[in-house]
Amino acid sequence: MSPVDPVTSPAQHVPIARPFFGEEEERAVVEVLRSGWVTQGPVVARFEEVVAERVGAAHAVAVTSATTALQATLVALGIGPGDEVVCPSYTYIATPNSIVNAGATPVFADLDAETWSVDPAAVEAAITPRTAAIMPVHMGYAADSAALHDIARRHGLAVVEDAAPALGAHTADDFGNRAVGDSEGAVVFSFHPRKIVTCGEGGVITTPDGRVAEQLRLLRHHHMSVSDVARHRAGGLVFESYEDVGHNWRMTDLQAAVGVAQMGKLDRILAERADIARRYDEVFLGHPHLRRRRLLPGSSDAHQAYSVEVLAGAPLSRDDLMAALQRAGIATRRGVMSSHLEPAYVQRFGRLALPHTERVSGNTLMLPVFAGMRADEVDHVRASVLSALAGPRG
Ligand SMILES: *Cc1c(COP(=O)(O)O)cnc(C)c1O
């Protein structure tokens, strides 16, 4: 490594995220290694119980990632070729990719300009006789569950909620204020390192429907009629059968062990993230050049990210602000992408125009928020953003 240049290297480096692991995760992994059972087994089952209990769902099924989980859920619901699924473009591209991977067609609906979640009116306008499901996204903060489930009920559609970054958030629907994950529809969470809690890679589907859960368990394991664990525990010989063509979408017990340990820290992680967001809000809410999403009444944000829009008329653009923060040693990311503008989707559908999606996506940036972020790091981000916005253009 070259020596650090004291002039150009920032005095402080604030990363966009930092893992939050301790001895609990280390012990859990060692225990699984010593047990001799490393693939999907008893610890995956335990992880599923913990997630289901946490969000108040009847069933939880773990698979390799949230992307797989979304695809698997569509397949389990019988949604595929010839079917359309309405989703936002303002999301990680995994959302529409999961629909394409299931053989169905994503139909992009625009954002609500204020809540930065898919606009229920745009969803309803996108419904055709081929529509089979709605796939709203909880981007850390909850989408408009009440309106979206109402549309789904009126049109007889399934709801598959992409809550990849929203573990711990709450949403308001006709039944009141509920944890994201406690829904009439299926809800998917991610355990990727950039999400609220992580196990390396992993996804979990929660559902109130035991038949959907059973279908997902078969799909992830080649439609094998008896689980590995049941076979090993059976006293005598057990021969399995394969009633249909399935997949290998299994999570490992090594990952699930990390997941269980992380779930034990979820409340602390959520509280730390909320505290950082509150300290940003103190100086950024009401700032003449910045805007944030409006939270829907009765809902909450798990603070997966702190996204803020740089308004037209600010002394510098979003990209210039990101560059200024980088010079101050602060890592940022562009806001959530406009999936419909990526070549993969322009090739399929042409250049769609989704004005609210493009405006929010093009002018927002994400500031660091992670459990374990120190107060001096938060202060440095606050001061650097304010000073950049106070300066002359350029
Ligand atoms: C991260 C993310 C995904 C993909 O999650 P993986 O577990 O990495 O597959 C899907 N949708 C949204 C909204 C995400 O933020």
Ligand as a Chemical Component Dictionary entry (heavy atoms), coordinates in Angstrom:
data_LIG
# 
_chem_comp.id                   LIG 
_chem_comp.type                 NON-POLYMER 
_chem_comp.pdbx_formal_charge   0 
_chem_comp.three_letter_code    LIG 
# 
loop_
_chem_comp_atom.comp_id 
_chem_comp_atom.atom_id 
_chem_comp_atom.alt_atom_id 
_chem_comp_atom.type_symbol 
_chem_comp_atom.charge 
_chem_comp_atom.model_Cartn_x 
_chem_comp_atom.model_Cartn_y 
_chem_comp_atom.model_Cartn_z 
_chem_comp_atom.pdbx_ordinal 
LIG C1 C1 C 0 -31.697 -4.975  -2.025 1  
LIG C2 C2 C 0 -32.993 -4.992  -2.675 2  
LIG C3 C3 C 0 -33.427 -6.124  -3.390 3  
LIG C4 C4 C 0 -32.544 -7.329  -3.626 4  
LIG O1 O1 O 0 -32.184 -7.988  -2.447 5  
LIG P1 P1 P 0 -31.145 -9.221  -2.556 6  
LIG O2 O2 O 0 -31.286 -9.930  -1.261 7  
LIG O3 O3 O 0 -29.795 -8.599  -2.748 8  
LIG O4 O4 O 0 -31.546 -10.056 -3.714 9  
LIG C5 C5 C 0 -34.690 -6.104  -3.939 10 
LIG N1 N1 N 0 -35.484 -5.030  -3.836 11 
LIG C6 C6 C 0 -35.112 -3.922  -3.167 12 
LIG C7 C7 C 0 -36.054 -2.774  -3.045 13 
LIG C8 C8 C 0 -33.845 -3.864  -2.578 14 
LIG O5 O5 O 0 -33.465 -2.760  -1.933 15 
# 
loop_
_chem_comp_bond.comp_id 
_chem_comp_bond.atom_id_1 
_chem_comp_bond.atom_id_2 
_chem_comp_bond.value_order 
_chem_comp_bond.pdbx_ordinal 
LIG C1 C2 SING 1  
LIG C2 C3 SING 2  
LIG C2 C8 DOUB 3  
LIG C3 C4 SING 4  
LIG C3 C5 DOUB 5  
LIG C4 O1 SING 6  
LIG O1 P1 SING 7  
LIG P1 O2 DOUB 8  
LIG P1 O3 SING 9  
LIG P1 O4 SING 10 
LIG C5 N1 SING 11 
LIG N1 C6 DOUB 12 
LIG C6 C7 SING 13 
LIG C6 C8 SING 14 
LIG C8 O5 SING 15 
# 
